C-alpha cells in the first residue's frame, strides 16, 4: 500500500517516527464514515469525522487540517455553496470531494476552484491514498509558485535573472537598493555595467569556467554602484537549464558585505593591536617574530628582539595619574615609530613595556646601531597636560641565532637583558649574556616565594628609632620589612620591594605590615612598654587604591591602638601632586588622627607653596644629602650643605617636624644639631632592632634623657 508523503503543518508522529497529515472527513453516512476511518487510520496523523456540514466547518477552525474529505451528497446542503464557503474560510486548504455518481454541479465547481479535487466511488485504497498524496503535493507546488514572487520582491538579498546571453531580464528591489540601478535601467543590459575594474580578465574567465562546469559559482567580488562607489559583495550564481541541457537562465543572488567585511577587518585589527597606541600587541609580535625567524633560517640572517621599559614610569603614573601616563606612552610609541625601518615592528606589550622586532639586521654592529637609535629616540623631554617630563628608557636585546632559535627563548632572553639594563642604572641597553639567566631565575623565585613567605608569616619587622638629640630620647620608630628565605637566605628589601611593586603584591604586603605593627604595639603595651609613634611606609600603589583609610582604621580598632601612635610615610612623588583624589585621601588619613610624613624629601621637584596646603606633619631629609656630609671638609662646601640647610629652614617656617635619615658619624650629627635638625635616624644612634629588643630600648630612652648614647 502507498503511504502519504510527510507534511510539515501541525504534524502528528506515527510509530515510525515520521510525520503524516491530519484530515477532516465530512460524511453524513455513519457506516461509510467508519469504513473510511478504518481505511485511513494507519496512514494519517489524525482523522476527525463530522456527520454534518456545520460540524465539519467547526472542526476546520479548531483542527486546522492539511486535507478535507467530503463525501457528497450531504443532506440539505448545496455542495457548490459549501465548497465556496470553505474556500473563503481557508483558501490554503486542500479539498478532496468523494461522490457516488456523476454530479455535474460538483464537477463544475471543482473545475473553477483551486485546490479542490474530485474522486468518484467506488474507491480502491491504493487509488485513494495516491490521490490524497497527489493533492498535497500539488498544493505544496502551488504554495511554492506563489511564494517565489513574494520571496523575490521582498528578499533582503539582491536577486537578478539574466537570459542565456547573460543580459538582465528581471531584478528585485534589493538589487536596486544595493546597486542604485532600477529594473528599467538594466533591462537587456549585461552585468558588465557593474564592473569595478578591480578584477582582471583571468578572474572572470575562471569564474565562468567554474559556472559552466558546476552550474554554480560563489565568492567575493567587487562591483561598482551607479554613483561610482565600489562595494564588496558575496555573489552566488546558479545556471538554470532546459530539459535538453541547454542554458535557459542565470540566477544571481548577492549581498553587500562591504560594511561587514570592514567590521571584521576592524575586529581583527583590534584583536592584534593595542587600543591606546595602535601598535601591534603581544600576539601579533609573536606571529611576526615567528615569521622573521623562518625567513632568517632560510637566508642565514640575524634577527634582533628589543625589550623596552620606560624608566621610572610607575612613579610618573602614580603621581600624575593615568591621563599623563597614557599620554607619555603614546609619545614614546611615536618616538619609536619615527626611527624604525619599514620592515621593523614596534609593539606595545602592556603598561610601559614595548618591544621592537628588527629582522634581517645583517650583523651585530648593525643591530647595536639600530638599538642605539631607539634609545636616543625615547630620551627626550615630553610636555603632557602642562607638565614637562624628561624621559629615558632601558632596553634589553637578544639576537637570533646566538641567543636562541625559538620565539619564546628570544623573548625570555631579551627580558633578562632588560632586567640587567635597569639594575645597572637605566637609560641604557644591554645585549643578552648567559649569566643573565641566573638573574631571571632569581627574580621568578623571589616573586613566587614572597607569596609563600606571607602565608607562612615568614616576613619580619625591624624597627629603627628616631632619636631626638636635644632631649636624648626616642620619639618614634620606623617599621622596616625584612625577609629571610629558606632557600635564598636573606633577601634585601632593595631587591624584593621593587618586585612586589611590579607585581602588585606590595598591596597585600602593606596590609600585613600595618596589621602586624598594630599587633606588635599592643603586645608591647601589654608588657608595660612606653609607646612612641611607629611609621609604616606606604607604596604608591596601595595609596592610590583608595582604601588605605579603611585598612588603617580597622587595624587600629582591632588592636586598640591610638591613631596618634601610627604614622604613614609616603614618598614625595606621591604626595606632591595637585590631583584631587590625592588631597582627599590625605585628608581622610589625617582625619583618623594618623600623622603623615613625607619620605625622601628634597629628591623631587616639589612646589613649596603647595606643601603648605597639605595635611603633612613631618619631612624626612633623604639620606643622599646626609651621606655627603661625612667629612669635616664637606661642611665647608656650600653646594653640599645648601639643600639640608634649606630643608631645615623650610620645616621650621611651616611648623613641620623634621627627621634626617642616614646619620652615621659625629660630624653629620653635630652639623644637624647645630643647625636646628634635632631628630635623626641612622647607625650613629642605633641600627634597626628586632621587635623583641624594642621594649628594653624604649623603657630606657622614652620620657627621660640618657647619657649613654
Buried (B, 14 or more C-beta within 10 A) or exposed (E): EEBBBEBEEBBEEBEEEEBBBBBBBBBBEEEBBEEBBEBBEEBBBBBBBBBBBEEBBEBBEEBEBBBBBBBBBBEEBBBBEBBBEBBEEBEEBBBBBBBBEEBEEBEEBBEEBEBBBBBEEEBEEEEBBBBBBBBBBBBBEBEEEEEEEEEBEEBEBBBBBBBBEBBBBBBBBBBBEBBBBEBEBBEEEEBEBBBBEEBEEEEEEEBEEBBEEEBEBBEEBBBBBBEEEEBBBBBBBBBEEEEEEEBEBBBBBBBBBBEEBEEEEEEEEEEBBBEEBEBBBBEBBBBBBEEBBEEBEEEEBBBBBBBBBBBBBBBBBBBBBEEBBBBBBBBBBBBBBEBBEEEBBBBBBEBBBBBBBBBBBEEBEBBBEBBEBBBEBBBEEBEBEEBEBEBBBBBBBBBBBEBBEEBEEBBBBBBBBBBBBBEEEBBBBBBBEEEBEEBBEBBEBBBEBBBEBBEEEBBBBBBBBBBBBEBBBBBBBBBBBBBEBEEBEEBEBEBBBBBBBBBEBBBBBBBBBBBBBBBBBBBBBEEEBBBBBBBBBBBBBBBBBEEBBEBBBBBBEEBEBEBEBBBBBBBBBBBBBEBEEBBEBBEBBBEBBBBBBBBBBBBBEBEEEEBEEBBBBBBBBBBEBBBBBBEEEBBEEEEBBEBBBEBBEBBEEBEBBBBBBBBBBEBBBEBBBEEEBBBBBBEBBBEBBEBEEBBEBBBBBBEEEEEEE
